Amino acid sequence: MSLALGFDLSTQQLKIVSCYQDLSLHSKYSIDFDEFKDIYGIHKGVLSNRDTGEVVTPVKLFVHALQTLLDRMHNDGFPFDCVTSISGSCQRISRVMSLALGFDLSTQQLKIVSCYQDLSLHSKYSIDFDEFKDIYGIHKGVLSNRDTGEVVTPVKLFVHALQTLLDRMHNDGFPFDCVTSISGSCQQHGTIFCTRQFDTLLSNLNPASDTWHSDLSNAFSYENASNWQDRSTGEELAVFEKALGSAEKLCKITGSKAHFRFSGPQMRRRAKEGGVHWEETAHISLISNFLDSILSGKVRGVEIGEACGTNLFDIEQNDWNDELLSLILMKNSNVDGVPLGEQQEASLKARQLLKTLVEPDDYSTIAPYLAKRYGFKRDCKVWPITGDNLATIMSLPLKHDDLLVSMGTSTTVLLLTKNYLPSVNYHLFKHPVVRDIYMGMLCYSNGALAREEIRDEINDKYKTVKWDKFNEILDTRKSPDREVGIYFPLGEIIPNVKPCKRIFKYSAAKGLVEVDREVELDDQVKLIIESQALSNRLRVAPLLTDVETVKEKSVTRDIESARKIVGDSVTIDHVAYTFADIIKRPNSVYYAGGSSQNASILKIYNDILGPKHGGYKVEVGDACALGGCFRAIYGYNDSISFQDWLESKFDFHRHTSPIERDETHAISTWASYLDKVAILTLAEQQLDC
């Protein structure tokens, strides 16, 4: 037996890995330097001097830790006599001296992650908002009114939690003086209404005060911010679509049809209520640029990616839409019956309320009160804060035509595309950094729940538990020929239909027919997974750039077979596409969420989506905060594109696991599902809206 050792002497630990000559792992050992903190007085591996900014490590600690770990390996019976070669890596000085922070202000907590310039993790901190429930009366971060559908969060809670968490980091010895850049994400769509005192109160915040949340009390005309779970804007949704003529026309301009949670309808609802609170409103912020303002110490505008979640932003024009802006102030000529001149005045006032949009390269610097209280350097840059989904796509090296499939209770597909092709059934946003790229977001109601219903029936039939029998059937049973299933225990968003469970079969002789017999339960194991993956594939294909170029005869036959089923025109969600639109493959697909841990489900999903460059299971926690952190680091590296930069830095080996497939047959496997893609388009036209 012949082994090699790899040493990794990092800031906080020493790690030793041994491998065989074929690169397979033999064993690994590690020791944390803080085991020696009582001897050397270190914290997280270092000694820090806040006054001078010096961060050092006792040299004897390295030797002490090395001998201790080698002794432990020897006592464990490690075969040192089989080691033929050694190499390794050590911390770099630059890693200790330069950090970036990524914030994630979500519905229930605030999280802060710090990373070195090489993207490796330094530390992370978080605070749950329900720590403050006795003060603000919240539950799971919000206040809910079942009668009205209103869901809100006290604005002061955000400030209270931020100061509390930063104080805890300071008391923990966090080296704020090493932070050179900051960015982050927030829950999307939420609105905050501010008075004209907001800017002045911010600039005059006392660094020594422990109650910034109280000091800013007069900065808010409404004490609560709307939350994405809010459903109180039903009347406003109809108004937004009427203003432009239809949901489709609104979607074409803003990237989405009108939605309860979107910011524009929330703003109009406040204006309709009127009263003293509305009269006091001089600035309207989203939660994301509110956090940006707090970190910068001055009022900041909405980041362009976040603006796409308002129903107010013209994506192709890269600016607020004046006709939609007038709706905020109840002065739209089509809806409110006011003269055009009055509408134009209202649009101008709305622009003043929202401030100038923030472009990707529009950074600010850290607020003076944060610099004085915590020790940030005054030139620490604050890059625009974006929304949570937009930050997620910056936590992975996604390029155009790549997908991220989140397989949880519901299914969410995020993709990067160069095609601006809006639909009422999904959302399109501008990328926060890459100017010619859009993020598509497809949200399905039925994910794990539908899969689990079939699994439970299988377990009842075979007297088994968990996923073992389901997976066995999925791995071995042949897929029912030219059959597709529709499994919607909940009303579905994509397509927008009522709950149903239906199975269809296609034949050249009879066309599409619904199967009225009881379908074998074991067949439905394949059908449920296929149905979900096929729906994803059908809807992302038109958004992809490259049409598939094929040479294999079997693939050509499958393409022509599918064309005979649907013809040259394909209808998806009431929109006509060409047949060529549905025969595109993504470049790479990344899978996350609970069901991504199931290798059997993942294999079928990946076979159907057929990514050209493979599929990967993703192991990236704290994605929103990390995406913000990576964006902050990129601010100093913008001589190349964000996507190329992140690809060069990203630790694929640590954060992703390739999904095994037969590469020689990957395209033919993908093509074998073309018939079912075509059949699904016909089947969905039979469903009840």
N, C-alpha and C positions, 0 to 999 in steps of 0.2 A: 504494500500500500504506500502511495506517495501523496503527500499533502503539501499545500501552500498556505501560508498565513497572510492575511491582510489586516493591517492595523489602521484604526481611525482614532486619532487623538483630537477630539473636538473641544469646544469651550466647556462643556459640562460633563463629559465622560470620555472614557477610553473604551473602545470596542475592538475585539479581535475576532475575525471570522476565518474559519479554515475550510478549504475546498479540495475536492479531488482533482485529478488532472483533466477530467472531462468537464470541469467547471461546476459540477453539482456540489451542493452544500454538504459539508461534513458536520460542523458544529459552530456555535457562536457564543461568545462570552462578553460581558461588559461590566464596568464599574463606574458608578457616579462619583464625581469629585466631591460632591457635598457630603459624602461619607466622612470626609476629612475636615469638615467645616470647623469643628471644635479645635482642631490642631492649627489650622491656617487662617481661620477667621473669614473664609470665603462665603459668598452667596451666589448660587448658580454658577459656580466655578471661577468667580473673579472677585477681586477687590476693587471697589469703585470710589473715586474721589469726585464728589459732585462739584466742588469748587473749581478744580483744575480740569475736570473732564477726563482724567487719567483712569484707564481701566487695565488692570494687570492681573497676572496669575503667578503665585510662588513657583519658582522652577523646581524646587524640591518636591512639590506636589506631583509633578509629572512622573518623577522617578519612583516616588512612594506608591502611586497608583499602579504603575507598570509592574513593580515587583509584587505588589499585593495580588493583582489579577493573575500574573503568571503562577504565583504560589497556589492560587485557587484552582487553576487549570491542572496543575501538577497533582494536587490532592484529589482532583476529580478523575485522575487516571488518564489525562490527555496524552496521546502518543507522540511526544515531542521528537522521538527518534525517527518518526516517519516524515518529518518536515524537511523538504528539500529546497524551499525558497520562501522568501519573505519580502513584502513591500507594504506600502500603506500611504496614508495621507494625514495631514495635520491641519489644524485651524489656521486661517490666514489672519494677519493683523487687521486687514481691512474689514473683516467680518465683525470684529468686536466694535469697531469705531463708527460704523454707519448702519443705521436701522431705518426701516419704514414701518408705519402703522397702518393697519386696515381696520376700519370701523364697520360694524354691522348692527344697525339699529332696527330690530325687527319688532314684531307685535308683542312678544313676551319678554324680550331681554335685549341688553346691549352687550355686544362682544367686541373686544379689541385684540387683534393679533399683531405681533411684531415679527418681522423677518429681516434676515441679513440681505445684502445685495445679491447674493447668489440664490436667493429665494428660499433658503433653508429656514426653518422655523426657529425663532428665538424664544418666544413665550406667548402665552395667551391668557386673557382675563375675561370674565363675564359677570354680569349682574342680572338677576331676574327682577322684572318690574313688580312682581307680586310681593317682593320684600317691602314695598311701600303701600300695600293694600289697605292698611289701617289708616293711612294718611289720605289716600285718594279714592278709596272705596272700589278699587278695580278688582276684576277677576280675570285671570289669564291675560292681563295687560290692558283690558278694555272695560268700558262701561256700556252696557247694552240695554236698549229699550225695545222689548218684544212688540209692543203695540205699534210703534212707528217704524221699526226696522233700523233705527239709528244705532250705530256702533262707533264709539269715540274713545279717545284717550286724552287725559289732561295734559296740556302742553308742558306745564311745569314739571311733570313727571320725567319728561325727556331730559330736561336740564338737571334735575335732582339726581337722576341715575348717572348721568355723565360725570358730574362733579364727584359723586360718591365713588365711582369706579376709578377715576383718575387719582383721587386721594388714596385709595387702596393700593394702586400701583406705586405711587410715590412712597407710601409707607413700607412697601415691599422692596424698595431700593431700585425700582425700575430706572434705567439710565435715559431719562428723557433728553438729556443733552446730546445723546448720540443719534437722535431721530432727525433725519434730514428731509423726509417727505411723508405726507399723509394723504390718504384717500379712503374711500369706503362705499358703503351701500346702506340704503334704508328700505323699509317697507314701501312699496310703490303706492302712488295715487293719493295718499293722505294729504289733506290741506290744513294749513295753519293761517289764521287771519291775525294780522298785526296792526298796531296803531302807529301813528306817525312818530311816536316816542321810541320805537324799537331800535333804530339805528343809534340814537343818542344814548339810550340805556346800555346798549351793547358796548359802545366805545368807552363808557364810564364805569364799567364793572370793576369792582374793587378786588384785586387779587387776594387780599387777606380775608375777604368775606367767605363764610362757610355756607351761605344761603343764597347762592346765585338764582335759584328758582324763585325765591321771594323777591329778590332785587329786581327781577324782570317782570313782576306781576303786571305792571301797567303797560307792558309791551304787547299784550295780546287783547284784541277786541273781543274774541271768543275764547273762553278758557279751555275749550276742547278742540282737538284735531280729529278730523274724520279718519276712519279706518277702512281698509280695503274690504272688510266684511260688511260694511254698511249697505243696507238695501232700502233706504228711505227716499230714493230719487226716481221713483217710477214715472212720475209726471214729466220730470226733466228729460228723461231718455227720449220720450216721444217728441218733445220740443226740439231736441238737437237733431233728430233725424228729419223732422219736418222742415227745419230751417234750410237744409240743403236739398230736400226733395225725397230722400229715401235713405235707408240704412246703408245701401250699397254706395251711394254718393258720398256719405259721411266717411265710410270706410276707405274709399278711394283717396280721399284727401288726408285723413288722419291715421290710417293704418288699422283702424278698428271701428266697428259699429259702436253705438252708445252703450255704455255699461254702467251698472249701479255704482261701482267703486271708483269710476274714473273721475278725475278732479273737476273738469268743467261742469258737469251736472251738479256736483257738490257745491260749487261756487254759486251757481244760479239759485239753488235752493236757499242759500243764505240770503241772497239779495231779495228773493221773493218774501222771505220772512220780514225783512226790513228791520226797523227799530233802531235803538241807540247803538247796539253792537255793530250793526252794518254801517251806520253813519260814522263810527269811529275807525273803520277799517281803511288803512292807507297803504297796506302792502299785503299781498297774498303769496304765501310760500307753499311749496311742497315740503314734506318732511325731510327729503334729501337736501334741498338747498337751505332749509332751516339749520340742519346740522352743519352744513358748509359755512353758514353765517356765524354760528356759535364758535366754530373752530377758527374762523378768520377774523372775528371781531368787527365785522361790517356786513351789511346786507348784500347777499349774493343772489344772482339770478338762477333760473332753472337750467339744469344741464340738459343738453339737447336730446339725449336718449330718454330721459325721464319725461321730457315734454311730450313725447309720443304717447304717454299714458294719460293724457288729459282730455282728449277729444277736442283740442283747441289748436293743435299744431299741424301745419301743412308740411308733410314730410318731404315732398319733392321740392318745395320752395324753400325749405329749411328756415321757416319763420312762422310766427303766430298767424293764424288765419283771421282776418279782421271781421269777416261775417260771423264767425263762430264766437269771437271775443265779445261781440255786442250782446250775445245771449247772456253773458255773465251779469250784465247790468239791466237785463229785462228790456232791451231796446233794439231788438232785431226787426227789420222792416217786414220780413215774411211772417214772423210768428207773433210779434207784439204790436204790429200795425203802426209803427212810428215812421216818420219821414226818413229818407236816406241820409239827410244831413245829421239828424239826431243819432242815427245808427253809427255814422262815422265818428261823431264826437264820443260815443260810448266806447267804440273800439280803441280810440286813442287813450281814453281814461283807463281801460282794461290793461293796455300795454304798460301804463305807468304803475298800475297795481302789481303787475307781475315782474316788472323790471326787465332788463336786457338779458337775453338768453346767453348761457355760458357755453362756449365752444371748447373742444378737447384741450387746447393749449392755453386756456385762460385760467392760470393758477393765481392763488393769493398766498399770503404768508401768515404764519401763526399769530393768533390774537395776543396783544401785549399782556393781558391778564393771565393767559395760559403760560406764556414764557416766564413771567415773574413768579407765578405760584409753583410751577412744576419744573422749571429749568430748561424748557425748550430753548434752542437757539432762535434768535429773532428771524433768521433767514430760512427757517424750516418752511418748506413749501406745502401748501394745501391744494391738492388737485381736485377737480370737480367731483362731488359725491353723486353717485348714480343710484338706480334701483336695484333691488335684490337679484332679480333674474338677469339683468344686464351685467351685474358683477359676477354672477356665476359663470357666464361664458368667458370672462377674463381670468378665471382660475384654472383654465385648461387651454392647451395650445390648439384651439379650434381655428381652422381656416375656412374659407368659403366652401360650401358644399359639404361641410362636416355637420354631424348631428350629435346632440346630447339627449339621450332618452332617460327620463327619470321614471322608474317603475315602482311607484308607491301605491297607496290606496287609490289615487287617481293616477293617470299617466300624463306626463308633460313632455313634449318634444320641443327642444330648442334647436334651431339651425341657423347657420350663417349663410347668407345668400347675397348675390349681386343683383338679383331680380326683384324689383319692386312690383309684387303681384298680390295686392290686398284681397282679402276675402272676409265676409261677415262671420266666418266660422273660426278665424284665428286672428292673431295680432301680428303687426309688423312694427319694429322699432328701429331707430338708427343706432348703430354701434357707438358706444361712448367714446371710442378712440379712433377706430378705423373709418375713415370718412366715406368710402364707397361700398360699405358693407351694411346690410340690414340683419337684424335678428328676428326670425320668425318664431312665434310661440303658439303651439297647438296644445290646448288643454282638454283632456278627455275626462269625463266623470267616472267612467267604468274602467277600473284597472284591476287591482288585487282582489277586490270584492267579487268580481265576476269569475276570476280564476279560482278563488277559494270555494265558490259554490259548487263548481264541478269537482274540485278536489274532495270536498266533503261527501258528495254523492259516491265518488269512487271508494272512499274509505268506508262508507256504509255498506257498499256492495261487497268489498273484500275483507271487511273487519280489520282494516289497517289504520294507521295513524300517520300524521304529518304528511310529507310529500313523497315518500318513497315509492308507493305504488303508482301514483300519478306520474312521477318521473320515469319509472320503468316503462309505462305504456307510451309516454311521449318519446322515449328513446327508441322503441322497437316497433311500434305499430305504424303501418303504412297509412299515409294520409288519404282520406276518402276522395276519390277521383271527381274533379269538377264540382265539388260541394263546398259551400261557404256557410258559416254560421254567423248569426247576429246575437250577441249576448249582452243585453243592456238591462240588468236588474234595476238600475237607476235610469232616469231620463238622461239621455246623452246630449252633450253639447256639439260634438262632431261625429256624425251629422246631428242636427238639432231635431231629435225625435223623442217620442214617449218611451217608457220602459217596455221592453219586448224581448222575446227569445224566439227566433225563427231560423229555419235552415232551408237553404235553396240549393237546387241542383240544375245544372245546365247540360243540355244535349243538343246536337245539331238538328235532330228531328223535331224535338218539342220546344226548343228554346229554354227560357228560364221558367222553372216550376218550383213552387214551394213544396217541400217534403212534408207530407201529412202523416206518414208513418212515424212510429217511435224510433228515433235514431239510436243506434247502439251507443251506450254510455261511453265505452272505451274509445269510440270514434270521436266523441265530443272533446276528449282530452286534447287531441290534435286541433280540432276545429276552433276551440276557444283561443288558444295561443295564436293560431294562424289568423283568426279574424282581427285580433288587435294589431298584430304586426302588419297585416295587409292594409288596414286602414291608415296606419302611419305612412306606409310606403306610398299608397295612392295619393296622399295629400302633400307629401313633401316633394314628390317627383317634379311637379311643374315649377317649383321654386329653385330647382337645381339648374346648374348652368350647362353642363356638357351632356349632349345626347350620346348614348352608348354606341360605340363603333364595334361591330362584331364580325368575326370571320368564321366561327364555328357553325357548321351546318345545323347542329341540333338547336343552337340558340336561335338561328334564323327561322327554323321551323316553329319554335315556340312563339316567336314574335308574330309570325303570320297567323298562327292558330288563334292568338289573342285578338288580332286585328279582325278576324272573321266574326268574333263574338260581338264586338262593339263598333266596328267600322272605323272610319278615319276621324270621327269626332266623338269625344268622350265627355259626358256630363258629370261633374263632381260638385255637389252642393249647389246645384242650379246654375253652375257656370260651365260653359263649353270650352273644352281644350282639344288640341289635336292629339291624335294617337301618339305622336312622337313625344309629347309632353310627359307621358306616363311610363316611358321606357328609359328613364335616367336612373343612375345609381349615385348614392353619396360617395364621397371620398373616404372618410373615416367615420365610425360611429362609436360613441362612448356611452356606456350604460351605468346608471347609478340607481340608488334606491333599494328598498328591501328585496324585491324580486330579482334584482341583478345578482344576488347571491346564489340563485338557483341555476346551475350550469345547464340543465336540460332545457329550461325555458329560454335561456340566453342563446343557446345554439340555434333553436328554431327561429327566434327573432332575427338573429344575425344572418342566417341563411336567406331569410325572406328579404331583408333590407339590402343584403349583398354589397357591403361597402368595398370599394375598389382596393383600399389600402388596409382593410381589416377592421375588426371590432375590438373594443377594449372595455374591460370592466374597470371602473374608476374607484380608487380608494383615496378620495380627497375630502377630508372633513373641513368644516368651517369655510365652505366654498365662497360664500358672499364676502366674508371678511378677507379671505386670502385674495380674492379677485381684486378687492380694493387695494390691498397691500401691493400686489404685483403691478397694478396700475400706477401706484405712487412711485415704485422703483423705476418703472419704465420712463417716467418723466425725465430722468437723467440719461436715458439711452435712446432718445427718439431719432437718432440718425438713421435707424432702420425701422421697418414696419413693426408694429406691436406684435403681430402674429409670428413673424420670423424671429424676433427677439425672444418671445416666450418659448418658442419651440427650441431655441438654442440653449435656454436656461432650464427648462422643465425636466424634472427627474422622472422620466417615463418608467424606469425600472422600479422605483419606489411607489409610485402612485397609480400605475395601471397594470393590468394583467391581460395579455392578448387572449382572445377567444380562439380556440383551436378550430381549424377548418382545413379541408383539402383544397389548397390553393389552385391545383390544376383543374378542379371542377367547380370553383366558386361561382363563375359566371353562368355556367350551365345550371347549377342549382338555383341561382337567382332567377334565371329565365324559366325554369320549370314551374314557377309560381305565377307566371304572366296570365295564364288562363284564369286563375282565381282572382287576380287583380281585376281583370275585365268583368268577371261574373259579379264581383262585389259592387261594381259601379251600377250594374243592372238591378241587383238585389236592393240596394239602398233606395232606389226610386220607388220601391214598393212599400216603404215604411211610412208610418203615420207621423206627421209633424205634431 
